[in-house]
Amino acid sequence: MGKAKGESRGLAYLKKVRPEAIAHLLKFFRESGQHLEPRTRFLISIVTKVINLSPRGLQQYVRRALEEGATPDEIIDAVLCSYPCAGLTKVVDAIDVILDMNLPGFETLEEGANPGAPPAGEPGGEWRELATREELGEDGRLEVNVEGRSLAVFHVDGEIFVIDGHCPHRSGPLIRGQVQGKTVVCPLHHWQFELQTGACQNNPGARVGTYEVRIEDDGRILARF
């Protein structure tokens, strides 16, 4: 049996070596969504493509969903609905894929724009007291909550670092992570974040917030946000 036009090499191979198994699977896929309208079925497919992070499949089903009347807002909501299974990194990577498609209705940021940055010429937030050096203790770390914001304070090699308190993947408590040099490792799934920049070393595109730090003469630790 030859390969059908547009069919992946992997699917063609499975049809050859496991014809009965793949036939049952394909029948299940066809019948499982037969009571759903096409738009809903394609939106669900978008969720699965985000979880599996399949750029080509994501592009295919985004176009098909739009052709069936889905709105850009519904596409974005479908991507966000995948978060519990996919995690933040795959969600934002999926949005990157969609933005690269240059589809009508998906507005992109102007080059160099940062929606989270303060307006030009204004200071980057206010200085807020977090703790004192003594409160860091022997292990050189402390979790603090300031105005509803969870922060992790680390004292490493004579420097004080302040970062967001939870990993963007599954909200792991970074204060409990292992510090390796100037990197903290999330205790849940071992994502590694640089204390200086917040960048994730093993999952490019993910990061945690970092904050400018000031140490007063009396030992008080302040961060600006």
C-alpha positions in Angstrom: 0.0 0.0 0.0 1.5 3.3 -1.1 1.7 6.4 0.9 -1.3 8.7 0.5 -0.7 12.3 -0.5 0.0 14.5 2.5 0.3 11.5 4.8 3.3 11.4 7.2 6.0 8.8 6.8 5.3 7.6 10.3 1.6 7.0 9.7 2.3 5.2 6.4 4.8 2.9 8.2 2.3 2.1 11.0 -0.4 1.3 8.4 2.1 -1.2 6.9 3.5 -2.9 10.0 0.4 -2.6 12.3 -2.6 -2.3 9.9 -5.2 -3.6 12.4 -4.1 -1.5 15.3 -3.8 1.7 13.3 -7.2 1.1 11.6 -8.8 0.8 15.1 -7.1 4.0 16.2 -8.2 6.0 13.1 -11.7 4.7 13.4 -11.8 5.8 17.1 -10.5 9.3 16.1 -13.2 9.6 13.4 -16.1 8.5 15.6 -15.0 10.2 18.9 -15.9 13.6 17.5 -18.8 12.8 15.2 -21.3 14.6 17.5 -19.2 17.8 17.7 -19.5 20.6 15.3 -16.3 21.1 13.2 -15.3 24.3 14.9 -15.4 22.7 18.4 -13.5 19.6 17.1 -10.7 21.7 15.6 -10.4 23.8 18.8 -10.0 20.6 20.8 -7.4 19.5 18.3 -5.5 22.8 18.9 -5.4 21.9 22.6 -3.8 18.5 21.8 -1.3 20.0 19.4 -0.2 22.5 22.1 0.2 19.7 24.6 2.3 17.7 22.1 3.9 20.9 20.8 3.4 20.1 17.2 4.0 23.3 15.2 2.8 21.9 11.9 -0.3 20.3 13.4 -1.0 23.5 15.3 -0.8 25.6 12.2 -3.1 23.1 10.4 -5.8 23.1 13.0 -5.7 26.9 13.7 -6.4 27.5 10.0 -9.2 24.9 9.9 -10.8 26.3 13.1 -10.7 29.8 11.6 -12.3 28.4 8.4 -15.1 26.9 10.4 -15.9 30.2 12.1 -13.7 30.2 15.2 -12.5 33.7 16.3 -8.9 34.6 17.2 -10.1 35.0 20.9 -11.4 31.4 20.8 -8.1 30.2 19.3 -6.1 31.9 22.1 -8.5 30.5 24.8 -8.0 27.0 23.3 -4.2 27.4 23.7 -4.6 28.7 27.3 -6.9 25.7 28.1 -4.0 23.4 27.4 -1.9 24.9 30.3 -2.7 22.3 33.0 -1.3 19.5 30.8 1.2 21.5 28.6 2.7 24.0 31.0 3.6 27.6 30.4 6.5 27.0 28.1 4.5 25.1 25.5 1.7 27.6 25.8 3.9 30.6 24.9 5.7 28.6 22.2 2.3 27.8 20.7 1.4 31.5 20.7 4.8 32.2 18.9 3.9 29.7 16.2 0.5 31.3 15.7 1.9 34.8 15.6 4.4 33.7 13.0 1.5 32.7 10.8 0.6 36.4 10.3 -3.1 35.7 10.4 -5.7 38.5 10.5 -7.0 39.3 14.0 -3.8 38.3 15.8 -2.1 41.6 16.7 1.6 41.5 17.3 3.7 43.7 19.5 5.8 46.4 17.9 9.4 45.5 17.6 11.1 46.0 21.0 7.8 46.6 22.9 7.5 45.1 26.4 4.0 45.3 27.8 5.2 44.7 31.3 7.8 47.5 31.3 7.1 50.9 32.9 6.7 53.9 30.5 9.9 55.4 29.3 11.4 57.9 31.6 9.6 56.6 34.7 11.4 54.6 37.5 10.9 50.8 37.4 8.7 50.6 40.5 9.1 51.5 44.2 11.7 50.2 46.7 10.1 47.8 49.1 11.6 46.3 52.2 11.7 42.5 52.1 13.8 41.4 55.1 17.2 41.8 56.8 20.4 39.9 56.3 19.9 38.2 59.7 16.5 36.9 58.6 18.1 35.0 55.7 19.6 32.5 58.2 22.4 30.1 57.8 21.1 28.6 54.5 21.0 32.0 52.9 17.4 32.0 51.7 14.1 33.3 52.7 10.6 33.3 51.1 8.6 36.6 51.6 5.2 37.9 50.5 5.0 41.6 49.8 1.7 43.1 48.6 0.5 39.8 47.4 3.7 39.0 45.5 5.6 35.8 46.5 9.4 36.3 46.3 12.4 34.2 47.0 15.5 35.8 48.4 18.9 34.1 48.0 22.3 35.0 49.4 24.9 33.4 47.2 28.7 34.2 47.2 28.2 37.5 48.9 25.4 38.7 46.6 21.6 39.0 47.2 19.2 37.9 44.5 15.5 38.3 44.5 13.3 36.3 42.1 9.7 35.3 41.7 8.8 32.6 44.3 7.2 30.0 42.0 8.3 28.2 38.9 6.1 29.1 35.8 5.8 25.4 34.9 3.8 23.9 37.8 4.2 26.6 40.4 7.0 24.7 42.2 8.4 26.6 45.3 11.8 27.8 44.2 12.8 28.6 47.7 13.0 24.9 48.3 15.1 24.3 45.2 18.8 23.3 45.1 21.2 26.2 44.4 24.0 25.3 42.1 26.3 28.3 41.7 24.1 31.1 40.7 21.3 28.9 39.5 18.3 27.5 41.4 16.7 24.2 40.4 12.9 23.8 40.8 12.2 20.9 43.3 9.3 19.6 41.2 10.5 19.1 37.7 14.1 20.4 37.9 13.8 23.5 35.7 16.9 25.5 36.2 16.7 29.3 36.5 19.6 31.8 36.6 19.3 34.0 39.7 20.8 37.0 37.8 18.6 37.0 34.7 15.7 34.7 35.5 16.3 32.7 32.3 15.6 29.0 32.3 18.6 27.0 31.2 16.9 23.8 30.1 13.7 25.3 28.8 14.5 28.3 26.5 11.7 30.8 26.5 10.7 30.3 30.1 11.8 32.6 32.9 11.0 34.0 36.3 10.9 37.6 37.3 14.1 39.1 38.8 14.3 42.3 40.8 16.8 45.0 41.4 18.2 44.8 45.0 19.5 47.4 47.4 21.1 46.7 50.7 20.9 49.4 53.4 23.7 50.1 55.9 21.6 48.6 58.6 21.2 45.3 56.8 17.8 45.8 55.4 17.2 44.2 52.0 15.0 46.2 49.5 13.8 45.3 46.1 12.2 47.5 43.5 8.9 46.6 41.8 
